[in-house]
Amino acid sequence: MLRSDIYTAVDQCKVWMNGGHGQVGDGVSYASVLSTIQKHFPNAKIGLEALGQTEVEVAVVVGGITNMILEMSKWESLAGGMAMRTWVDTLANMYTAVPQSSKKEAISRGILRGINQNTDYALMTKDFTARIQVVSSLKSLFPKIYGTGSEEARQAEALLSSKLI
């Protein structure tokens, strides 16, 4: 059930972030993806004070889906690593497709916040090989969003590394 819910949530996130049935930051269109996340993490929510705040919405959704994948990695380590690669590639592709705007900046901050603040790394597999795969997948996201070699990408990677040590 968790595996299928992960891929359902990723697909729902694609629709949401690419403006399918609403838009990121509109305060309501994240409901379906959040509902899928809440099946496994009932405390994942967006408070009323944050409704319509793009960065917060993205952070909760990104953190929730990432947590789902980390949870799966505890039981199916290699499948978790593969799911993380799919999720990171999907995030990067969705982000690239967003037109340049102040909302795109809020989305990038939300992705960073979701990965570095809303993700519970205690959920991650203890299997060494899969753990390396999950971590390298996550680290590969930042250059795709901020640009290879950029100060922002280096800072995001350093922050993630500090959480994993």
C-alpha positions in Angstrom: 0.0 0.0 0.0 2.8 2.5 0.9 4.6 1.8 -2.4 1.5 2.5 -4.5 0.6 5.5 -2.4 4.1 7.0 -3.0 3.7 6.8 -6.7 0.1 8.1 -6.5 1.4 11.1 -4.4 4.2 11.8 -6.9 1.6 11.8 -9.7 -0.7 14.0 -7.7 2.2 16.4 -7.0 3.0 16.6 -10.8 -0.6 17.7 -11.5 -0.6 20.2 -8.6 2.8 21.7 -9.3 2.3 22.0 -13.1 -1.0 23.8 -12.6 -3.3 21.0 -13.6 -6.4 21.3 -11.3 -5.3 24.4 -9.5 -2.0 26.0 -8.7 0.7 25.8 -6.2 0.1 28.4 -3.6 -3.7 28.7 -4.2 -4.4 27.3 -0.7 -6.6 24.4 -1.8 -5.4 22.4 -4.8 -2.8 20.4 -2.7 -5.7 18.6 -0.9 -5.5 15.3 -2.9 -1.7 14.9 -2.5 -1.9 15.9 1.2 -4.7 13.3 1.8 -2.5 10.6 0.3 0.4 11.7 2.5 -1.8 11.8 5.6 -2.7 8.1 5.2 0.8 7.4 6.4 1.7 10.6 8.3 -1.5 11.9 9.8 0.3 14.9 11.4 1.3 16.3 8.0 -0.8 19.4 7.5 -0.9 22.9 6.4 -2.1 25.3 9.0 -4.8 27.9 8.3 -2.1 30.6 8.8 -0.1 29.1 5.9 -2.9 28.7 3.4 -2.0 30.2 0.0 1.7 30.5 1.0 3.5 28.7 -1.8 6.7 28.0 0.1 4.9 26.4 3.0 2.6 24.3 0.8 5.5 23.0 -1.2 7.6 22.3 1.9 4.8 20.2 3.5 4.1 18.2 0.3 7.8 17.6 -0.5 8.6 16.6 3.1 5.6 14.3 3.2 6.4 12.4 0.0 10.1 12.2 1.0 9.1 10.8 4.4 6.9 8.2 2.7 9.8 7.1 0.6 12.2 7.0 3.6 9.6 4.9 5.5 9.4 2.5 2.6 13.2 2.3 2.5 13.2 0.8 6.0 11.3 -2.3 4.8 12.3 -2.4 1.1 15.7 -0.7 1.0 16.5 -0.9 -2.7 12.9 -0.1 -3.7 13.2 3.0 -1.5 16.4 4.0 -3.2 14.7 3.7 -6.6 11.6 5.6 -5.5 13.8 8.4 -4.2 15.6 8.6 -7.6 12.2 8.8 -9.3 11.0 11.5 -6.8 14.1 13.6 -7.2 13.9 13.4 -11.0 10.2 14.3 -10.9 10.9 17.3 -8.6 13.6 18.6 -10.8 11.5 18.2 -13.9 8.5 19.9 -12.3 10.6 22.7 -11.1 12.2 23.2 -14.5 8.7 23.4 -16.1 7.6 26.2 -13.8 7.8 29.6 -15.6 10.3 32.1 -14.2 8.5 34.2 -11.6 8.5 35.0 -7.9 6.4 31.8 -7.4 9.3 29.8 -8.9 11.6 31.3 -6.2 9.1 30.3 -3.5 8.8 26.8 -5.0 12.6 26.4 -4.8 12.7 27.6 -1.2 9.8 25.2 -0.4 11.6 22.2 -1.9 14.7 23.1 0.1 12.6 23.5 3.3 10.8 20.3 2.6 14.0 18.3 2.2 15.9 20.0 5.0 13.3 20.9 7.6 10.2 18.7 7.0 11.9 15.4 6.4 12.5 12.9 9.2 15.8 11.2 8.3 15.4 8.8 11.3 13.0 7.0 8.9 15.7 6.1 6.5 17.0 2.6 5.9 20.0 1.4 7.8 21.1 -0.6 4.7 24.4 1.0 3.7 24.0 0.7 -0.1 20.4 1.9 -0.2 21.2 4.7 2.2 24.0 5.9 -0.1 21.6 5.8 -3.0 19.0 7.8 -1.1 21.5 10.4 0.0 23.1 10.8 -3.4 19.7 11.2 -5.0 18.7 13.9 -2.6 22.0 15.7 -3.0 21.7 15.6 -6.8 18.5 17.7 -6.6 20.1 20.9 -5.4 22.3 21.6 -8.5 19.3 20.9 -10.7 17.3 23.6 -8.9 20.0 26.2 -8.1 22.6 25.4 -10.8 25.7 23.3 -10.7 28.4 24.9 -8.6 26.2 27.7 -7.3 26.5 28.9 -3.7 22.9 28.0 -3.1 23.5 24.4 -4.2 26.6 24.1 -2.0 24.8 25.5 1.0 21.8 23.2 0.5 24.0 20.2 0.1 26.0 21.2 3.3 22.8 21.6 5.2 21.5 18.2 4.1 24.9 16.6 5.0 24.8 18.1 8.5 21.4 16.4 9.0 22.7 13.0 7.9 25.9 12.9 10.0 
